[in-house]
């Protein structure tokens, strides 16, 4: 019997696999449509996310929601999660051993959802997902602005790396880069829809 996102979420909520469980108020499994075509993967929960147990609910989350809506989608029609499901102390970067301990949950979520497009938000999630396909990431700016057609966890998927929305809060000039990358997401979905139409005819 195949597992569900609810099964995975229950495990995450009780997880003690790394040191981060000792600091959390709530683990943050993720939320959204279990059959989403687009899946957004951030790095780790922040303070607001830890308090509410939901991903991207602070200022960065509001910007993410705005960007999602700017390309004709609704937040409820996508799936949003992070590589690491518990907040690192003081919002520090997640450590390699924490990513190793927690990332199998993300792998399982991807296998359940089977998204067409995976959007990686920030360098940690980008490095993790592109690394699954054997690609090395020196910096997020070196890989953003492109669509990677890859096999990830046995699934054929388009990966669109972009900045974490929080970056644009600290440097408003980066908002334009995020907007450009979201247009790429929209084009990727349109090309997927066109291919589906063609496949229906042949």
N, C-alpha and C positions, 0 to 999 in steps of 0.2 A: 504494500500500500504506500503511495507516494505521500510525502509530508506536505504540510501547508505552511504558509507564512505565520499562522497562529502558533503552530508547533515550535517553529524556530524562535518566535518572539518569547514564548514561555521559557525556553532555555536561556535566552539572553537575559531575561529579567532576574533569573536566579544564578547567573554565571559568576564563578569565582576563579576563572582561569588566569587572571593577571592581577597585578597590584591595584589597578584602577577601581576594582569593585569596592575597595575599602573607603574610597573618597566619595562615591556617588550618592546622590539623593534618589535618582531613578536611572536605570539603564534606558537607552533610547534605541529600540529595535528599528524604527523607521515606520513610514505610513504611506498610504496611497492605494491605487488600484492594483490588485494582485495580478491583473492581466495587462498591465501598462505596456505600451509600446516604447515609452521613454522612461529610463531610470536614471536618477541623479544620485551621484555618490560623492559625499563630502569627506572630510577628514575625521572629525570627532565632534561630539556635542560640546556646546559652550555652557555658560552659566544658566541662561534661560531654558535651554533644552534639558539640562540636568534637573531643573526645578519642575518642569512640566512633563518630562518623559516623552517629548515629541521633537522631531528634527526641525531645524531651521525655523524657530519661532521668534528670534530676536530681530534686531535691525537687519542683519544679513539675510535672515529668512524673509523679511518683508521685501527686500530687494529681489531675492530669488523668485518670490511669488509674482512680483511685477514683471520680471523678465519672462517667466513662463507664460503669463497672460499676454505679453507683447507679441508672442508668436502664435496666438490663437488657441492655446491650450488652457486648461484649468488645473489648478493644483491637485484636485481630486482625481484627475485622469492620469497622473503620472505616479511614480513611486520615488520617494525620497528617503535616503538613508546615509550612513557614514561607514567608513572602513572600520573605525573603532567605535564601539557602542556606549562607552562610558566616558565621562568628561575627565581629561587629564587635569591635575591640579593647576590652578592659575591659568588655565587655557594654554599650557605649554604644548609644543608639538608632541604627537604620539611617538613613543620610542619603538624601535624595531621589534623588540620582543613582545610589546603590547600589540603591534600590528599582526605579528605571527600568531599570537594567541587568539585574536578576535576575528581575523579575516576569514576563517572557515565559515562563519555565520553569513558573511556577505556572499561568499561563493554559493552557499546553499540558497540564499535569497535569489540570486541571479538565475540559478537553475530552475527554481519554481516559477519565477516571473517570465523568463525567456524574452527579455526586451529586444526590440529591433535596434534601438539606439541607447548607448550607455554614455552619459555625460559625466565626466570626472571633473570635480570642482577642487582645484588646488593641486599642489605637487605630490602630496602623499597618496591621494587616491589615484592620480594619474600614473605615478610610478608603479603603484600596485597593479592596476588593470593592464597597462601596456606591458608591464613585466610578465604578465601571464602569457603574452604572445611573443615573449623573447625580445621585446624592445627596451632599450635603456633610455632613461630620461635624465638629461643633465639639468634642465630647468623647464618650468612650465611655459615660459615665453618661447622656448625653442620648439615646442610641439603644438602649441595652441594655433587656432586658425586653420586646422586641417581636419579632415575626416579620415579615420583609419578603418578600413574594412578588414576585420580580423576574425579569427576563431578564438573565442575565449570560453574556457570550460566546455569545449565541444560545441558551442553555439556560434553560428555566424552572426556577427554583430558589427554595427558601425559605432566606433568610439570617437566622441568629440571632446577633447580635453579643453578646459578653459580655466580661468582664474576662479578662486574662491570669491564669492560675493563680498566677503568681509574686506578683501583687498581694495575694492572700490569705495568702501566707507572711509578708509584711511587715505586713499588717493583718488579723488573724484575723476581724475583724468582717465582712470582705468575703466570707468563705466562704459565708455564708447567701445572698448575692446570686448567687454562682456556682451554688449548689444550686437556687435558683429558676429561673435561666436554663436549667439542664439539664433541669428539668421541662418547660420550653417545648419543648426539643428532642424530648423523648419525645412530647409532645402533637402536635407537627408530624409526626412519623413515623407516629403512629396515624391522623391525618387523611389522610395519604398512602395508608396501607393501606386505609382505608375507601373512599377515592375509587377505588382500583384495583379493589376488589370491586364497586363500583357500575358502573364502566366495563365490567367483564366481563359484566354483565347487559344493558347497553344498546348 
